[in-house]
Amino acid sequence: MLSKSQISFIKSLHQKKYRKENGIFIIEGIKSIIEFLNSDYQTHSIYYTSKIATALPKVNANINLFEVTEAELQKISTLQTPQHILALVHIPSKKEVNSNTLRNTFSLVLADVQDPGNFGTIIRTADWFGIKTIICSENTVEAYNPKTVQSTMGSLCRVNIIYTPLLPFLKNIKLPIYGALLNGQNIYKTNWGKEGLILLGNEGHGIGKELIGQISVPVTIPRFGQAESLNVAVSAAIFCSEISRK
């Protein structure tokens, strides 16, 4: 049986303030949890019901295991329909941008993406196409938001997420910067070269004026219908697909 203090602590991690304060975030679902157990992330504890006990992999002795009731899991889960298992995982120490690791490859840059579902989908898409790094503005939604984590389906443990002030970063980086804009060269006719950054903007306002000035190559996804804009996660997928095709 979980104590009131355990329940209170886990429920506090539903909020960004307490995730940051304690350096711990929540993962739910057996597939995602196994992905993190096999990664460099450090798992703090696992809470599971009897329905999934036989599916649990062997874990290190320093990971606390708690068998809980369905009612207890419902109290601590971030989901309306819990998936029989929940893990607490340590947030890694803050990463700094190393420009050398960005050479000879492509990375995504997100300017103030706000929706956690969009961010999670972008992380999962980057993982699918082998993109290892996503650099985020400080106003981009938190990577450890439960909705973001859930949307990544475990891909978060394989993609480096780095938060940094974008303007000085883009000013100083010596790489081509491809910006996703409504007015630019056709994405399907773009010469990508062998390295660069793909800059994607906020869902409602796109890329801010101060960042547009840093773009080397404005690129657009041509429109054939009447939609006003594309979802940022869809745009990211199209860019990743085109880069991998070249």
C-alpha positions, 0 to 999 in steps of 0.5 A: 500500500502506498503511503499518503506521502508517496501519493502526494509526492508522485502527484506533485510531479504532475506539475513542472515546478516540482519536476524541476525542484526534485529532478524527477519526471513520470513515464507510463506504459510498459514499452516506454519504461523498458526503453528508458531502463535500457538507456542512460537515464536513471530510473528512481522507482516503478509502480505496477499492478498485478496485471502487468507483474509478469511483463516486468523485466529484471531491474537493478537492485537500486530501483525501488519496485512497488506493487500497487492496486488499480485504485492507487495507480489511478491516484498517481497516474497522469492518464485518464486510463492508466496503463498498469505501470508508472515509473519515476525517472531522474531528469539528466543534468542540463546539457550545453550545445557542443557545436562539434557534435552538430557537424556533418549531420542535421539537427532540429531547432524549435522556436517556442513550440508550445503544444506538448503533443506536437513536441512529443511527436517531433521527438518521435519523428526525429528518432525515426529519421535518425536525428539525434539532437533537438535544440529548443528555445527556452520558451519551448514546452518542457520535454518532461511534461507528461503529455510530451513524454507520452507522445514520444513513445520512448523516443525521448531516451534516444534524442538529445534535447537541449534548451538554450537562448536561440538568437546568440546560438544561431548567430554564432553557429557556423552551419547552414540554417534552413528555416521553415517559412511560408515564403521560401524555396521549394523544399522538394528542390532544395539542395541540403548538402551534408549538414545544417539546422532545421528551424521550426517556429511556434504553432500560432506565430511561426518564426520570430522576426529576430530569428528569421534574420539568422536563416541562411536558406528559407524553405517552404512546403508548397501548398496545393490546397486551401489550408492556411498552415501546416501543423508544426509536427507535420512540417517537421516530419516532411523536413526530416523525410526530405533530408533523409531522402537526399 
